[in-house]
Amino acid sequence: MEEPPTSASTRSYWRWSKQDFFPEPSFQSFTTYRAALSSACPRLKDRLLSRSSDNNELKVLPQASENPMRRCLTAWDLTWLAFGSVVGSGVFVITGQEARSDAGPAISGFSALLSALCYTEFAVDVPVAGGSFSFLRIELGDFIAFIAAGNILLEAVVGAAGLGRSWSSYFASMIKNDPDFFRIRVPSFHEGFNMLDPIAVAVLLITNGVAMMSTRNTSILNWLSSIVTILIIVFIVVVGFVHAKASNLTPFFPMGMKGVFNAAAVVYWSYTGFDMVATMAEETKNPGRDIPIGLVGSMSMITLIYCLMALALVSMVNYTQIDVDAAYSVAFLQIGMKWAKYLVSICALKGMTTSLLVGSMGQARYTTQIARSHMIPPFFALVHPKTGTPINATLFTTLLSSIVGFFSSLDVLSSVFSISTLFIFMLMAVALLVRRYYVRQSTSPQDLMRVLGCLFVIIVSSAVGTALWSSKKLGWIGYTVCALVWLLATLAMSLLPKQRTPKVLGVPLVPWLPSLSIVTNVFLIGSLEPDAFWRFFVCTAFMLLYYFFVGVHATYDVEHQNREDFKDVEPMEEPNNAPFVR
């Protein structure tokens, strides 16, 4: 049974004022803002060196929401939330696109599983709605967390927009064999942004509206529909193998190994639903037990499904004949099973709809925790007293994703989304190593420098190896040297004394698995096309401008105010078995 929400006034939802958006002292007048700008450098230094704490993320920041979220989810719910998000968003969307142009879902699955292990340890130790944002804020500091926050919001907007456009493509393919049937072409707009999609906007508005009404009901709807998806996936795999032709699998690597890694980097979009489960920790009944089961169990099942689905697709039709926009429905049409085309399309639409529902839940909770820290206006941190859900944050991400989805094509969105996701997952692996090997007021400066030195060498050797792979210089000698340097740096870190043990469940083989996650994510980032980097750098530049003029001052004010208001709050206990419950 859901816990009843605490009573609170709904004034904030109906009467907005400047104080709801910019309550910090720095923004009270032009004079105070000018004074804040004059102190920008020391404030920036303070933010660069500042790190949050488990206690702050769990006890202090949630008070900005005025009402608590409801603890109503179990391991069963989390497993199917991850399944509904990942399978719906990728298996019917990106698999066909990358099988046609490149190849490689299994590599993405391996890398995603490593990242899922890192998320699991953090989510059990710090069961809060912020997910990776909160984890990075605790271990890597306020500034790095802000960069991650910007990319998290970029993920949320771009991911939802891409799913909305894919939903539109599949629906159009059912009505008429034309994925752009319902889109409006504007010749004067730039290619990639000239196909306006009103159907995508309508789908985004409807699914996000459902998600904001009830966490528990959305979860039930998701796992019921996901079970149906499993049955249809079994049908697709069986039919695909029955109609398989060995000639379709030759050549098996048409674009070479470079194509495999290019596809793996883009297909990472398909696996990003699992991190949404970490954001549901604040609404999970028993985070210490349920989150590990939900994350690791779902990722193992999903990776197997992706590999079987991809193999069935390329076995049915030659990779050159795969339709990028509606791969499976068109594939069944090509083998003469016209009726199966509609079955697959309906399943794809249902899968993408559940993925949008789960994505909306996770995006809103990321945004809520970011707003609690005042990196964006705290208005978006409010939790509605009746629904127990962050309605304002949901509306914020819905409107942004609707605008982006109305204009942008799927290939533009997938490249931007993948680099942001891989970047955050790499930071999560770094944060886990910092958490294990560094504790404030305990770790000596000498040990800290050794940890930082090992991390620096691990990241640099990964980046150099990736650059050599992309440029095809030095051949196997260069790769061997980079691999050896990475190996020695990881070995050196393994010999350092660990400063912390997990409270309940931790990543095994530390530092080897997190280090392997770093090199895998860096390698996949380097496999993306140059356009993805330019879009990433442009977005990051805008984030930095916002941070300098707004974010640094808001977070500085609220952090120093919280230190005064909560200096008498006792630090959170760190039990060995039971997770913290607010």
C-alpha positions as CSV (number, residue, x, y, z in Angstrom):
1,M,0.0,0.0,0.0
2,E,1.3,3.5,-0.8
3,E,2.2,5.7,2.0
4,P,-0.1,8.8,2.4
5,P,1.5,12.1,1.5
6,T,2.1,14.6,4.2
7,S,-0.3,17.5,4.3
8,A,1.1,20.7,2.8
9,S,-0.3,23.8,1.1
10,T,-0.6,23.6,-2.7
11,R,0.0,27.4,-2.9
12,S,3.3,27.0,-4.8
13,Y,1.5,25.2,-7.7
14,W,-1.0,28.0,-8.3
15,R,0.7,31.2,-7.3
16,W,4.1,31.7,-8.7
17,S,6.5,34.5,-7.9
18,K,10.1,35.5,-8.4
19,Q,10.9,33.9,-5.1
20,D,9.8,30.5,-6.4
21,F,12.4,30.6,-9.1
22,F,15.2,32.7,-7.6
23,P,15.0,32.9,-3.8
24,E,18.8,33.1,-3.3
25,P,20.2,36.4,-1.9
26,S,22.3,37.0,-5.0
27,F,19.3,37.5,-7.1
28,Q,17.2,39.7,-4.9
29,S,18.1,42.9,-6.8
30,F,20.5,44.2,-9.4
31,T,22.8,45.4,-6.7
32,T,23.1,42.0,-5.0
33,Y,23.6,40.3,-8.4
34,R,26.3,42.7,-9.4
35,A,28.0,42.1,-6.1
36,A,27.7,38.3,-6.7
37,L,29.3,38.7,-10.1
38,S,32.2,40.7,-8.6
39,S,32.9,37.7,-6.4
40,A,32.5,35.1,-9.2
41,C,36.1,33.9,-9.0
42,P,36.3,33.1,-5.3
43,R,32.8,31.6,-5.5
44,L,33.9,29.5,-8.4
45,K,36.9,28.3,-6.4
46,D,34.6,27.4,-3.5
47,R,32.3,25.4,-5.9
48,L,35.3,23.6,-7.5
49,L,36.5,22.4,-4.2
50,S,33.1,21.8,-2.6
51,R,31.7,18.3,-2.2
52,S,28.4,17.2,-0.9
53,S,27.8,14.4,1.6
54,D,25.5,11.4,1.9
55,N,23.8,13.2,4.8
56,N,23.2,16.4,2.8
57,E,21.7,14.6,-0.2
58,L,19.5,12.3,1.9
59,K,18.3,14.6,4.7
60,V,18.8,18.2,3.8
61,L,18.0,18.6,0.1
62,P,14.7,16.7,0.0
63,Q,13.2,19.3,2.3
64,A,13.1,21.7,-0.6
65,S,10.4,19.5,-2.2
66,E,8.0,20.3,0.7
67,N,6.3,16.9,0.4
68,P,7.9,13.4,0.3
69,M,7.8,11.0,-2.6
70,R,6.0,7.8,-1.8
71,R,7.9,4.5,-1.1
72,C,5.9,2.1,-3.2
73,L,8.3,0.2,-5.5
74,T,9.7,-3.3,-5.1
75,A,12.5,-5.3,-6.9
76,W,9.8,-6.6,-9.3
77,D,8.8,-3.1,-10.2
78,L,12.4,-2.0,-10.7
79,T,13.2,-4.9,-12.9
80,W,10.4,-4.2,-15.2
81,L,10.9,-0.5,-15.1
82,A,14.4,-1.0,-16.5
83,F,13.1,-3.6,-19.0
84,G,10.3,-1.4,-20.2
85,S,12.6,1.6,-20.7
86,V,15.5,-0.2,-22.3
87,V,13.7,-2.6,-24.6
88,G,11.2,-0.1,-25.7
89,S,13.7,2.6,-26.4
90,G,16.3,0.6,-28.3
91,V,15.4,-2.8,-29.7
92,F,12.8,-1.4,-32.1
93,V,14.5,1.9,-32.7
94,I,18.3,2.0,-32.8
95,T,19.0,-1.7,-33.5
96,G,17.9,-1.4,-37.2
97,Q,19.6,1.9,-37.7
98,E,23.0,0.6,-36.5
99,A,22.7,-2.9,-38.1
100,R,22.1,-1.1,-41.4
101,S,25.0,1.3,-41.1
102,D,27.4,-0.4,-38.7
103,A,27.0,-3.2,-36.0
104,G,27.5,-4.0,-32.4
105,P,24.8,-4.3,-29.6
106,A,26.7,-6.9,-27.5
107,I,29.6,-4.5,-26.8
108,S,27.2,-1.8,-25.5
109,G,25.6,-4.4,-23.3
110,F,28.9,-5.4,-21.7
111,S,29.8,-1.7,-21.0
112,A,26.3,-0.9,-19.7
113,L,26.5,-3.9,-17.3
114,L,29.8,-2.5,-15.9
115,S,28.1,0.9,-15.4
116,A,25.1,-0.8,-13.8
117,L,27.3,-2.3,-11.2
118,C,28.7,1.2,-10.3
119,Y,25.2,2.6,-10.1
120,T,24.0,-0.3,-7.9
121,E,26.6,0.4,-5.2
122,F,25.8,4.1,-5.1
123,A,22.1,3.7,-5.2
124,V,22.1,1.3,-2.3
125,D,24.4,3.6,-0.2
126,V,22.6,6.8,-1.2
127,P,18.9,6.0,-2.0
128,V,17.9,9.4,-3.3
129,A,16.1,10.6,-6.4
130,G,19.2,12.4,-7.8
131,G,20.8,9.3,-9.2
132,S,24.2,10.0,-10.9
133,F,23.9,13.7,-10.2
134,S,23.9,13.1,-6.4
135,F,26.6,10.5,-6.6
136,L,28.9,12.7,-8.5
137,R,28.2,15.7,-6.3
138,I,29.3,13.7,-3.3
139,E,32.5,12.2,-4.7
140,L,33.7,14.6,-7.5
141,G,32.4,17.9,-6.3
142,D,29.8,20.5,-7.2
143,F,31.3,21.7,-10.5
144,I,31.7,18.2,-12.0
145,A,28.1,17.4,-10.8
146,F,26.9,20.5,-12.6
147,I,28.4,19.4,-15.9
148,A,26.8,16.0,-15.3
149,A,23.5,17.7,-14.5
150,G,23.6,19.6,-17.8
151,N,24.2,16.4,-19.7
152,I,21.5,14.6,-17.7
153,L,19.0,17.2,-18.7
154,L,20.3,16.9,-22.3
155,E,19.8,13.1,-22.1
156,A,16.3,13.6,-20.8
157,V,15.3,16.0,-23.5
158,V,17.0,14.3,-26.4
159,G,16.1,10.8,-25.3
160,A,12.4,11.6,-25.0
161,A,12.4,13.6,-28.3
162,G,14.1,10.7,-30.1
163,L,11.6,8.2,-28.8
164,G,8.7,10.4,-29.7
165,R,9.9,10.6,-33.3
166,S,10.5,6.9,-33.5
167,W,6.9,6.3,-32.2
168,S,5.7,8.6,-35.1
169,S,7.8,6.6,-37.6
170,Y,6.3,3.2,-36.6
171,F,2.8,4.6,-36.5
172,A,3.2,6.1,-40.0
173,S,4.6,2.8,-41.3
174,M,1.4,1.0,-40.1
175,I,-0.9,3.5,-42.0
176,K,1.3,3.8,-45.1
177,N,4.7,2.4,-45.9
178,D,6.3,5.8,-45.3
179,P,7.8,6.7,-41.9
180,D,7.5,10.4,-42.7
181,F,3.9,10.2,-43.7
182,F,2.7,12.5,-40.8
183,R,5.6,14.8,-40.8
184,I,5.6,18.3,-42.3
185,R,8.6,19.1,-44.6
186,V,9.9,22.7,-44.5
187,P,12.5,23.0,-47.3
188,S,13.9,26.3,-46.0
189,F,15.1,24.6,-42.7
190,H,18.5,22.9,-42.4
191,E,18.6,19.1,-43.2
192,G,18.0,17.1,-40.1
193,F,15.7,19.8,-38.7
194,N,13.3,20.3,-41.6
195,M,10.7,17.5,-40.9
196,L,8.3,18.8,-38.3
197,D,6.6,16.1,-36.3
198,P,3.3,16.9,-34.5
199,I,2.6,13.3,-33.7
200,A,5.8,13.0,-31.6
201,V,4.7,16.1,-29.6
202,A,1.2,14.6,-29.0
203,V,2.7,11.3,-27.8
204,L,5.1,13.0,-25.4
205,L,2.4,15.2,-23.9
206,I,0.1,12.2,-23.3
207,T,2.6,9.8,-21.8
208,N,4.2,12.3,-19.6
209,G,0.8,13.3,-18.4
210,V,0.1,9.7,-17.3
211,A,3.5,9.3,-15.6
212,M,3.0,12.4,-13.4
213,M,-0.3,11.1,-11.9
214,S,1.0,8.1,-9.9
215,T,4.3,6.2,-9.6
216,R,2.7,3.0,-8.5
217,N,0.0,2.9,-11.2
218,T,2.6,3.7,-13.9
219,S,4.8,0.8,-12.7
220,I,1.9,-1.7,-12.8
221,L,1.0,-0.6,-16.3
222,N,4.6,-0.9,-17.3
223,W,5.2,-4.5,-16.1
224,L,1.9,-5.8,-17.4
225,S,2.7,-4.5,-20.9
226,S,6.3,-5.6,-20.7
227,I,5.2,-9.2,-20.2
228,V,3.3,-8.9,-23.4
229,T,6.4,-7.5,-25.1
230,I,8.4,-10.6,-24.0
231,L,6.0,-12.9,-25.7
232,I,6.1,-10.9,-28.9
233,I,9.9,-10.8,-28.8
234,V,10.0,-14.6,-28.5
235,F,7.8,-14.7,-31.7
236,I,10.1,-12.3,-33.6
237,V,13.2,-14.3,-32.7
238,V,11.7,-17.6,-33.6
239,V,10.4,-16.4,-36.9
240,G,13.7,-14.6,-37.6
241,F,15.7,-17.8,-37.2
242,V,13.2,-19.9,-39.2
243,H,13.5,-17.5,-42.1
244,A,17.3,-17.0,-41.7
245,K,19.6,-17.2,-44.6
246,A,23.3,-17.9,-44.1
247,S,24.1,-15.6,-47.1
248,N,22.6,-12.6,-45.1
249,L,25.4,-13.0,-42.5
250,T,28.1,-12.6,-45.1
251,P,30.1,-10.4,-44.6
252,F,29.6,-10.6,-40.8
253,F,31.6,-7.4,-40.2
254,P,30.7,-5.3,-43.3
255,M,32.2,-2.1,-41.9
256,G,35.0,-3.8,-40.0
257,M,35.8,-3.6,-36.3
258,K,35.6,0.2,-36.5
259,G,31.9,-0.1,-37.6
260,V,31.2,-2.4,-34.6
261,F,32.5,0.1,-32.1
262,N,30.8,3.0,-33.9
263,A,27.5,1.2,-33.6
264,A,28.2,0.2,-30.0
265,A,28.6,3.8,-29.1
266,V,25.3,4.8,-30.6
267,V,23.4,1.7,-29.5
268,Y,24.3,2.8,-25.9
269,W,21.1,4.9,-26.2
270,S,19.3,1.6,-26.1
271,Y,20.8,0.7,-22.7
272,T,20.3,3.9,-20.8
273,G,17.0,3.1,-19.2
274,F,18.7,1.2,-16.4
275,D,20.1,4.4,-14.8
276,M,16.5,5.6,-14.4
277,V,16.1,2.8,-11.9
278,A,18.7,4.5,-9.7
279,T,16.6,7.6,-9.6
280,M,13.6,5.7,-8.2
281,A,15.6,4.8,-5.0
282,E,13.8,7.4,-3.0
283,E,10.5,5.6,-3.8
284,T,11.8,2.1,-3.2
285,K,10.6,0.2,-0.2
286,N,13.9,-1.6,0.5
287,P,16.7,-0.1,-1.6
288,G,19.4,-2.3,-0.2
289,R,17.7,-5.4,-1.5
290,D,15.5,-4.3,-4.4
291,I,17.9,-2.0,-6.4
292,P,20.7,-4.6,-6.9
293,I,18.1,-7.2,-8.0
294,G,16.4,-4.7,-10.3
295,L,19.5,-3.3,-11.9
296,V,21.7,-6.4,-12.4
297,G,18.8,-8.8,-13.1
298,S,17.3,-6.6,-15.8
299,M,20.6,-5.7,-17.5
300,S,21.5,-9.4,-17.8
301,M,18.1,-10.2,-19.4
302,I,18.2,-7.2,-21.6
303,T,21.6,-7.8,-23.1
304,L,20.6,-11.4,-24.1
305,I,17.4,-10.1,-25.7
306,Y,19.3,-7.4,-27.7
307,C,21.8,-9.8,-29.1
308,L,19.1,-12.3,-30.1
309,M,16.9,-9.6,-31.7
310,A,19.8,-8.1,-33.7
311,L,20.9,-11.6,-34.9
312,A,17.3,-12.4,-35.9
313,L,17.0,-9.1,-37.9
314,V,20.2,-9.5,-39.9
315,S,19.4,-13.2,-40.5
316,M,16.0,-12.4,-42.1
317,V,17.2,-9.7,-44.5
318,N,20.5,-8.5,-45.8
319,Y,21.9,-5.6,-43.8
320,T,21.7,-3.4,-46.9
321,Q,17.9,-3.8,-47.1
322,I,17.1,-3.0,-43.4
323,D,14.8,0.0,-43.0
324,V,16.4,2.5,-40.7
325,D,13.2,3.9,-39.3
326,A,11.0,0.8,-38.8
327,A,13.4,-2.1,-39.1
328,Y,11.4,-5.1,-37.9
329,S,8.0,-4.3,-39.4
330,V,9.5,-3.7,-42.9
331,A,11.7,-6.9,-42.5
332,F,8.5,-9.0,-42.0
333,L,7.0,-7.3,-45.0
334,Q,10.1,-8.3,-47.1
335,I,9.8,-12.0,-46.2
336,G,6.1,-12.0,-47.2
337,M,4.5,-11.9,-43.7
338,K,2.5,-8.7,-44.1
339,W,0.2,-9.5,-41.1
340,A,3.3,-9.8,-38.8
341,K,4.3,-6.3,-39.9
342,Y,1.3,-5.0,-38.0
343,L,2.0,-7.2,-34.9
344,V,5.5,-6.0,-34.7
345,S,4.6,-2.4,-35.2
346,I,1.9,-2.5,-32.5
347,C,4.5,-4.1,-30.1
348,A,7.0,-1.5,-31.0
349,L,4.6,1.3,-30.4
350,K,3.6,-0.3,-27.0
351,G,7.3,-0.7,-26.1
352,M,8.2,2.8,-27.0
353,T,5.2,4.1,-25.0
354,T,6.2,2.3,-21.9
355,S,9.8,3.5,-22.4
356,L,8.5,7.1,-22.6
357,L,6.5,6.5,-19.3
358,V,9.5,5.1,-17.5
359,G,11.8,7.8,-19.0
360,S,9.5,10.5,-17.9
361,M,9.6,9.2,-14.3
362,G,13.4,9.1,-14.2
363,Q,13.9,12.4,-16.0
364,A,11.6,14.2,-13.5
365,R,13.4,12.8,-10.5
366,Y,16.8,13.7,-11.9
367,T,15.5,17.2,-12.4
368,T,14.0,17.3,-9.0
369,Q,17.3,16.7,-7.2
370,I,19.1,19.1,-9.5
371,A,16.5,21.7,-8.5
372,R,16.9,20.9,-4.8
373,S,20.5,21.9,-5.0
374,H,19.4,25.2,-6.8
375,M,21.4,24.5,-9.9
376,I,18.2,25.2,-11.6
377,P,15.3,27.1,-10.0
378,P,13.9,25.2,-6.9
379,F,10.4,25.6,-8.2
380,F,11.1,22.4,-10.2
381,A,11.9,20.5,-6.9
382,L,8.4,20.7,-5.6
383,V,6.5,17.4,-5.0
384,H,2.8,17.5,-5.3
385,P,1.0,16.6,-2.0
386,K,-1.8,14.6,-3.7
387,T,0.1,12.6,-6.3
388,G,3.4,12.3,-4.4
389,T,5.2,13.0,-7.8
390,P,7.4,15.9,-9.0
391,I,4.8,17.5,-11.4
392,N,6.7,20.7,-12.1
393,A,9.9,18.8,-13.1
394,T,7.9,16.5,-15.3
395,L,6.3,19.4,-17.1
396,F,9.6,21.1,-17.5
397,T,11.3,18.1,-19.3
398,T,8.1,17.4,-21.3
399,L,7.9,20.9,-22.8
400,L,11.6,20.9,-23.7
401,S,11.6,17.4,-25.2
402,S,8.4,18.3,-27.2
403,I,10.1,21.3,-28.8
404,V,13.2,19.3,-29.7
405,G,11.2,16.3,-31.0
406,F,9.1,18.6,-33.2
407,F,12.2,19.7,-35.2
408,S,15.1,17.2,-34.9
409,S,15.7,14.0,-36.8
410,L,16.5,10.7,-35.1
411,D,20.2,10.5,-36.3
412,V,20.9,13.9,-34.9
413,L,19.4,13.1,-31.6
414,S,21.0,9.7,-31.2
415,S,24.6,11.0,-31.6
416,V,24.1,13.8,-29.1
417,F,22.4,11.4,-26.6
418,S,25.1,8.8,-26.8
419,I,28.1,11.0,-26.0
420,S,26.4,12.6,-23.0
421,T,25.4,9.2,-21.6
422,L,28.9,7.7,-22.1
423,F,30.5,10.7,-20.5
424,I,28.3,10.4,-17.4
425,F,28.9,6.7,-17.1
426,M,32.7,7.2,-17.3
427,L,32.4,9.8,-14.5
428,M,30.4,7.3,-12.4
429,A,33.2,4.8,-12.6
430,V,35.7,7.5,-11.6
431,A,33.4,8.5,-8.7
432,L,33.2,4.9,-7.5
433,L,37.0,4.6,-7.3
434,V,37.2,7.9,-5.5
435,R,34.6,6.7,-3.0
436,R,36.5,3.5,-2.3
437,Y,39.9,5.1,-2.0
438,Y,39.3,8.6,-0.6
439,V,37.4,9.8,2.6
440,R,37.7,13.3,3.8
441,Q,39.5,13.9,7.1
442,S,40.8,10.3,6.9
443,T,42.8,9.8,3.8
444,S,46.3,11.2,4.0
445,P,47.4,13.8,1.3
446,Q,50.0,11.3,0.1
447,D,47.4,8.6,-0.5
448,L,45.1,11.1,-2.2
449,M,47.8,12.1,-4.6
450,R,48.5,8.5,-5.4
451,V,44.8,7.9,-6.1
452,L,44.6,10.9,-8.3
453,G,47.8,9.9,-10.1
454,C,46.5,6.4,-10.9
455,L,43.1,7.8,-12.1
456,F,44.9,10.3,-14.3
457,V,47.0,7.6,-15.9
458,I,44.0,5.3,-16.4
459,I,42.0,8.0,-18.1
460,V,44.9,9.3,-20.3
461,S,46.0,5.8,-21.4
462,S,42.3,5.1,-22.3
463,A,42.1,8.3,-24.3
464,V,45.4,7.8,-26.1
465,G,44.5,4.3,-27.0
466,T,41.2,5.5,-28.4
467,A,42.8,8.2,-30.4
468,L,45.3,5.7,-31.9
469,W,42.4,3.4,-32.8
470,S,40.5,6.3,-34.5
471,S,43.5,7.6,-36.4
472,K,44.8,4.0,-37.2
473,K,48.4,5.1,-36.2
474,L,51.1,2.9,-34.7
475,G,49.1,-0.2,-35.0
476,W,49.3,-3.0,-32.5
477,I,52.4,-1.6,-30.9
478,G,50.6,1.6,-29.8
479,Y,47.6,-0.4,-28.5
480,T,49.8,-2.7,-26.5
481,V,51.7,0.2,-24.9
482,C,48.5,1.9,-23.9
483,A,47.0,-1.3,-22.6
484,L,50.1,-2.0,-20.6
485,V,50.1,1.5,-19.0
486,W,46.4,1.1,-18.2
487,L,47.1,-2.3,-16.6
488,L,50.0,-1.0,-14.5
489,A,48.0,2.0,-13.3
490,T,45.1,-0.2,-12.3
491,L,47.4,-2.6,-10.6
492,A,49.1,0.3,-8.7
493,M,45.7,1.5,-7.5
494,S,44.8,-2.1,-6.3
495,L,47.8,-2.0,-4.0
496,L,46.6,1.3,-2.3
497,P,44.6,0.9,1.0
498,K,40.9,1.2,0.5
499,Q,39.3,3.8,2.7
500,R,35.7,2.7,2.6
501,T,33.6,-0.5,2.3
502,P,30.1,-0.6,0.8
503,K,27.2,-0.5,3.4
504,V,25.3,-3.3,1.8
505,L,26.4,-4.4,-1.6
506,G,29.4,-3.3,-3.6
507,V,31.1,-3.7,-7.0
508,P,33.4,-6.7,-7.0
509,L,37.0,-6.7,-8.2
510,V,37.6,-3.0,-7.4
511,P,39.5,-1.3,-8.9
512,W,39.6,-3.6,-12.0
513,L,35.9,-3.5,-13.0
514,P,35.5,0.3,-12.6
515,S,38.8,0.8,-14.4
516,L,37.5,-1.4,-17.2
517,S,34.3,0.6,-17.3
518,I,36.4,3.8,-17.7
519,V,38.4,2.5,-20.7
520,T,35.3,1.0,-22.3
521,N,33.3,4.2,-22.1
522,V,36.2,6.4,-23.3
523,F,36.7,4.0,-26.2
524,L,33.0,4.1,-27.2
525,I,33.1,8.0,-27.0
526,G,36.0,8.0,-29.3
527,S,34.1,5.8,-31.8
528,L,31.4,8.4,-32.4
529,E,31.4,10.7,-35.4
530,P,32.9,14.2,-35.2
531,D,29.5,15.9,-35.5
532,A,28.6,14.4,-32.1
533,F,31.6,16.0,-30.5
534,W,30.8,19.4,-32.0
535,R,27.2,19.3,-30.7
536,F,28.5,18.1,-27.3
537,F,31.0,20.9,-27.0
538,V,28.4,23.6,-28.1
539,C,26.0,22.3,-25.5
540,T,28.7,22.2,-22.8
541,A,29.7,25.8,-23.7
542,F,26.1,27.0,-23.0
543,M,26.1,25.0,-19.8
544,L,29.3,26.8,-18.6
545,L,27.9,30.2,-19.4
546,Y,24.8,29.4,-17.4
547,Y,26.9,28.2,-14.5
548,F,29.1,31.3,-14.4
549,F,26.2,33.7,-14.5
550,V,23.5,31.8,-12.5
551,G,24.4,28.3,-11.2
552,V,27.6,29.1,-9.2
553,H,25.9,32.0,-7.3
554,A,22.7,30.1,-6.6
555,T,24.5,27.0,-5.3
556,Y,27.0,29.0,-3.3
557,D,24.2,30.9,-1.5
558,V,22.1,27.8,-0.7
559,E,25.1,25.7,0.4
560,H,26.3,28.3,2.9
561,Q,22.8,28.9,4.1
562,N,22.3,25.1,4.6
563,R,25.5,25.0,6.6
564,E,24.0,27.4,9.1
565,D,20.5,26.0,9.1
566,F,21.6,22.3,9.5
567,K,24.8,22.6,11.5
568,D,23.1,21.0,14.4
569,V,21.7,18.1,12.4
570,E,23.4,14.9,13.4
571,P,25.3,13.1,10.6
572,M,23.5,10.1,9.0
573,E,24.4,6.8,10.5
574,E,25.9,4.3,8.1
575,P,24.3,0.9,9.0
576,N,25.8,-2.2,7.7
577,N,22.6,-3.9,6.5
578,A,19.7,-1.5,6.5
579,P,19.4,1.3,4.0
580,F,18.6,4.8,5.2
581,V,14.8,5.6,5.3
582,R,13.8,9.2,5.6
